[in-house]
Amino acid sequence: MRLNDVQSHIPRLRNATAVSKIHKGFSYDGKYLVYEGGTKPVYVLRTAPFNQSESKRREFTAVENIHQLGVRTSEPVEFGTLEALDLCYMVLRYVEGEDASEKLPFMTTEEQYRVGAEAGRELLIMHSVGAPDGMEAWSDRRIAKHNRHLAAYLRCGVKLPEEEAVMAFIESHMPLLEGRPNRFQHDDFHPGNLLVHSGGYAAAIDFNRYDWGDPYHDFLKVAYFSREVSIPFSIGQIDGYFQGEIPADFWSLYALYTAMSIFGTITWTLQVVPEQMDSMMDRIRMVLDDHRNFECATPIWYKQS
């Protein structure tokens, strides 16, 4: 959005002196830093098409609920619609911090672990929020999603040499989904959506993919992204979340969700960022190696710790 649009259509931002677009990330939302005369932003403005108003209002409310629990994130300030501009928007208070995915590799092993442990404790607070009444069972939704992704994969023309081993692991572990809880999920929880400041954990951001379901599903990005950025952070996240007492079923469910996501990851990459297919296949290869082609549920990088 242009500065004039911000000032004239969003009363909360009438004192804005500059607006700069945020280009990072895969979200389709418009994202902007809003300044009010100083060198640091005051607000983050997120915009989406007007026809997404209801879903974005629900997202705003979800982040409000999370923030009220004490989770460190951008404070939700205002939600509104601008039908004349075919937009809905949310204003969030800016949180000072730097992209954890960029900063973690330059921190000490102990600092990386501490940031991960703090992230895990924050994630646990998020997971205390139960799903709305009437939500369909997690097992039904996740199995249906897997079946769609598998069917799309089998049509896409990409052949993973280990696909039979992956499918067999999924099939044998699918009963674990029965009875799993429906709770709040960030659903994109990894260092690229976390901030660090002064060597410590600062906040989680970008809740636009939030969902409801098994809390353990929120560890999925550890397998695909976090461990690639920082193994100490990844270990810390798990240890901090469980306070050192990992439940007996965690690793089996972690591995199941990791395996189930392989086929959807391939088809999503083909559709959205096909130029990144080689790097995504390298990431899938890393996951397969971590689990010895799913002969073991606990990844080798955690075992070796």
C-alpha positions in Angstrom: 0.0 0.0 0.0 1.0 3.6 -0.6 1.6 5.9 2.4 -1.4 8.1 1.3 -3.7 5.0 1.3 -2.5 4.0 4.8 -3.0 7.5 6.2 -6.4 8.1 4.6 -8.0 4.7 5.1 -6.6 3.4 8.4 -7.2 5.9 11.2 -4.8 4.0 13.5 -2.0 4.8 11.1 -2.8 8.4 10.3 0.5 9.4 11.9 2.6 7.2 9.6 5.5 8.9 8.0 6.8 6.0 5.9 5.7 2.5 4.7 8.1 -0.1 3.4 7.1 -3.5 1.9 8.4 -6.7 3.5 9.5 -9.1 0.7 10.6 -12.1 2.7 8.5 -15.3 3.1 6.1 -17.3 1.0 2.9 -15.7 2.4 0.5 -14.2 -0.2 -0.4 -11.5 2.3 0.9 -8.0 1.7 3.3 -7.1 4.6 4.6 -3.7 5.4 6.6 -1.9 8.1 5.0 1.3 9.2 7.1 4.2 10.7 6.0 7.2 12.6 9.1 9.5 12.3 11.7 7.4 14.0 14.2 4.9 12.6 12.4 1.9 14.0 9.0 0.7 12.8 6.1 1.1 15.1 3.6 -1.3 13.4 3.4 -4.2 10.9 0.6 -3.9 8.5 -0.7 -7.1 6.8 -3.2 -7.0 4.0 -5.2 -9.6 2.1 -8.0 -9.6 -0.6 -11.4 -8.4 0.8 -12.9 -11.9 0.1 -10.6 -13.3 2.8 -12.0 -11.0 5.4 -13.7 -13.6 7.6 -10.7 -16.0 7.6 -8.4 -13.2 8.3 -10.6 -11.9 11.1 -10.4 -15.4 12.7 -6.6 -15.3 12.3 -6.5 -12.0 14.1 -8.7 -13.3 16.9 -6.5 -16.4 17.3 -3.4 -14.3 17.6 -5.2 -12.0 20.1 -5.9 -15.1 22.2 -2.3 -16.3 22.0 -0.9 -12.9 22.9 -3.2 -12.6 25.9 -1.8 -15.9 27.2 1.6 -14.2 27.4 3.1 -15.7 24.2 5.8 -13.3 22.9 4.5 -12.2 19.5 3.4 -9.0 17.7 0.5 -7.5 19.7 -2.7 -7.4 17.5 -3.9 -3.8 17.5 -6.6 -3.5 14.9 -8.5 -5.5 12.2 -10.5 -3.8 9.5 -11.8 -4.0 5.9 -11.4 -1.6 3.0 -14.0 -2.7 0.5 -13.2 0.3 -1.8 -9.6 -1.0 -2.1 -10.7 -4.7 -2.1 -8.6 -5.3 1.0 -8.9 -6.4 4.6 -6.0 -5.6 7.0 -4.6 -6.2 10.4 -2.3 -3.9 12.3 0.2 -5.5 14.6 2.7 -3.8 16.9 6.3 -4.2 15.7 8.5 -6.5 17.8 12.2 -5.7 17.7 14.3 -8.6 16.7 16.2 -10.3 13.9 15.4 -13.4 11.8 16.5 -16.4 13.9 17.4 -18.4 10.8 20.0 -15.8 9.9 21.4 -15.2 13.4 21.5 -18.7 15.0 24.5 -20.0 12.9 26.6 -17.2 14.4 25.6 -17.8 18.0 27.4 -20.2 20.3 26.1 -23.8 20.7 24.8 -22.9 24.2 23.0 -19.8 23.0 21.4 -21.7 20.1 20.2 -24.4 22.5 18.8 -21.8 24.9 16.9 -20.0 22.2 15.5 -23.4 21.1 14.5 -24.2 24.7 12.7 -20.9 25.1 11.0 -21.4 21.7 9.8 -24.8 22.9 8.3 -23.3 26.1 6.5 -20.6 24.1 5.1 -23.3 21.7 3.8 -25.2 24.7 1.8 -22.2 25.8 0.3 -21.9 22.3 -0.8 -25.5 22.5 -2.8 -24.8 25.6 -5.6 -23.3 23.4 -8.3 -25.9 22.5 -10.0 -26.0 19.1 -13.4 -24.4 18.5 -16.4 -26.6 19.3 -17.5 -28.9 16.4 -14.0 -29.2 14.9 -13.7 -32.5 12.9 -11.5 -35.1 14.4 -7.8 -34.5 13.7 -7.2 -38.1 12.5 -9.9 -37.7 9.8 -8.6 -34.4 8.6 -4.9 -35.4 8.5 -5.6 -38.8 6.8 -7.8 -37.1 4.2 -5.0 -34.5 3.6 -2.4 -37.2 3.3 -4.5 -39.1 0.7 -4.9 -36.0 -1.4 -1.2 -35.3 -1.3 -0.3 -38.9 -2.1 -2.7 -39.0 -5.1 -1.2 -35.7 -6.4 2.3 -37.1 -5.9 1.6 -40.2 -7.9 0.4 -38.0 -10.8 3.2 -35.4 -10.7 5.9 -37.3 -12.5 8.5 -37.1 -9.8 9.7 -40.5 -8.5 11.2 -40.8 -5.0 13.3 -44.1 -4.9 12.4 -44.6 -1.3 8.6 -44.1 -1.8 7.6 -47.7 -1.0 9.5 -47.6 2.3 8.0 -44.2 3.2 4.5 -45.5 2.3 4.9 -48.6 4.3 6.0 -46.7 7.4 3.0 -44.4 7.1 0.6 -47.2 6.7 1.9 -49.1 9.7 1.9 -46.0 12.0 -1.4 -44.5 10.8 -3.4 -45.9 13.8 -1.4 -43.6 16.1 -3.5 -40.7 14.8 -6.7 -42.0 16.5 -7.7 -39.9 19.5 -4.9 -37.2 19.1 -6.0 -33.8 20.4 -7.3 -30.8 18.5 -5.4 -27.8 19.8 -3.9 -24.6 18.4 -1.1 -25.0 15.9 1.2 -22.3 14.6 1.8 -24.7 11.7 4.9 -22.9 10.4 7.1 -22.9 13.6 10.8 -22.7 12.5 13.6 -20.2 12.8 12.5 -18.2 9.8 9.4 -17.2 11.7 11.1 -16.6 15.0 13.0 -13.5 16.2 16.1 -13.2 18.4 17.3 -10.1 20.1 20.5 -9.5 22.1 21.4 -13.1 21.9 18.1 -14.5 23.2 14.7 -15.6 22.0 12.4 -12.6 21.2 9.1 -13.7 19.6 7.2 -15.9 17.1 5.6 -14.2 14.1 3.6 -15.1 11.0 0.6 -17.0 12.2 -1.1 -16.9 8.8 -0.9 -20.7 8.4 -2.3 -21.4 11.9 -4.5 -24.5 12.2 -6.1 -26.8 14.8 -4.9 -30.4 15.5 -2.3 -32.5 17.1 0.3 -30.3 18.9 3.1 -32.7 17.9 2.5 -31.7 14.3 4.0 -28.4 15.0 7.4 -30.1 15.3 7.3 -31.0 11.6 9.4 -28.0 10.6 12.1 -29.2 12.9 12.7 -32.1 10.5 12.6 -30.0 7.3 14.0 -26.6 8.3 15.1 -26.1 11.9 17.7 -28.9 12.1 19.2 -27.6 8.8 19.7 -24.1 10.4 20.7 -25.3 13.9 20.7 -28.8 15.5 21.4 -27.3 19.0 18.3 -25.1 18.5 16.2 -28.1 17.4 17.3 -30.2 20.4 16.6 -27.3 22.6 13.1 -26.8 21.2 12.2 -30.4 22.0 13.8 -30.4 25.4 12.3 -27.1 26.4 8.8 -28.1 25.3 8.9 -31.4 27.2 11.1 -30.2 30.0 13.3 -33.2 29.4 10.5 -35.8 29.8 9.8 -36.9 26.2 6.6 -39.0 26.0 6.8 -42.5 24.7 4.7 -41.8 21.6 6.3 -38.5 20.6 9.1 -39.8 18.2 6.8 -42.2 16.4 4.3 -39.4 15.7 7.1 -37.0 14.8 8.4 -39.5 12.3 4.9 -40.2 11.0 4.1 -36.6 10.3 7.6 -36.1 8.8 7.0 -39.1 6.4 3.4 -38.0 5.6 4.7 -34.5 4.6 7.2 -35.8 2.0 4.7 -36.2 -0.8 2.9 -32.9 -0.2 6.3 -31.1 0.0 7.2 -32.4 -3.5 3.9 -31.4 -5.1 3.8 -28.0 -3.3 7.4 -27.2 -4.6 6.4 -28.2 -8.1 3.4 -25.9 -8.0 4.8 -22.9 -6.1 8.6 -22.7 -6.5 9.6 -25.3 -9.1 13.0 -23.6 -9.4 13.7 -24.8 -5.9 12.9 -28.5 -6.6 16.6 -29.6 -6.4 17.2 -28.0 -3.1 13.9 -29.4 -1.7 14.9 -32.9 -2.8 18.2 -32.4 -1.0 16.2 -31.5 2.1 14.0 -34.6 1.7 17.2 -36.7 1.3 18.4 -35.2 4.6 15.2 -36.2 6.3 15.4 -39.7 4.9 19.0 -40.0 6.1 18.1 -38.7 9.5 15.6 -41.5 9.9 17.5 -44.2 7.9 14.7 -44.3 5.4 12.3 -44.5 8.3 13.8 -47.6 9.8 14.0 -45.5 13.0 11.6 -42.9 14.4 14.1 -40.9 16.4 16.4 -38.8 14.1 20.1 -39.6 14.3 20.9 -35.9 15.2 18.9 -36.2 18.4 20.2 -39.6 19.2 23.8 -38.4 18.9 23.1 -35.5 21.2 
